[in-house]
Amino acid sequence: DAGITQSPRHKVTETGTPVTLRCHQTENHRYMYWYRQDPGHGLRLIHYSYGVKDTDKGEVSDGYSVSRSKTEDFLLTLESATSSQTSVYFCAISEPQGAYEQYFGPGTRLTVT
Amino acid sequence: AQSVTQPDIHITVSEGASLELRCNYSYGATPYLFWYVQSPGQGLQLLLKYFSGDTLVQGIKGFEAEFKRSQSSFNLRKPSVHWSDAAEYFCAVGLSGNAGNMLTFGGGTRLMVKP
């Protein structure tokens, strides 16, 4: 998985609790992304980062925040988890040249009860 | 609005048969095009990409795809399917020059292979 790890890989949490997911890369890629995957929807972009401390919203950003204090780490936080945020979350990385291909981590399965 | 459509949610083929997975996009310019494969419980793996040049591109695992500008399509093909090809396949599209290299994904096609 191209030097990308995600932690935790599985998490069960209760509605209303805060949750932070971590993405760590060893490729020194500039761009990082958080997606969620739900049946029938493919992958939908939550937030992305185009550099340290530089982030922007994606298609489904409501209820999520992100931070990137180092090139290698990109954190996704659910401030107060809801059942609609039960999903599989993927991190991806990319470089700002070439054909824009993204490389994906193994995913985190989050269940909000 | 930009969109990517994979018309077939599920496809079943017999092992050894040929395969074609469809992908259509709606963009104002020639995009960058990708196919990814996802095995159960795994992340997405890049199969192949098109960004310029020859419209027939070769990828890993014996897959190929053809970009047809007139049809706004980028269909994935394989001449002889193996049982290990059973997975979900995603088409993705990006626009050159877009800040952040963002991609838009289709909804996916789940491939089942009969013995």
Interface residues (C-beta under 8 A of the other chain):
Chain A: D1 I4 Y31 Y33 G40 H41 G42 L43 R44 L45 Y48 Y50 D56 G58 F90 A92 S94 E95 P96 G98 A99 Y100 E101 Q102 Y103 F104 G105 P106 G107
Chain B: V4 Q6 I9 Y32 F34 Y36 G41 Q42 G43 L44 Q45 L46 K49 Y50 F51 F90 A92 G94 S96 A99 G100 N101 M102 L103 F105 G106 G107 G108
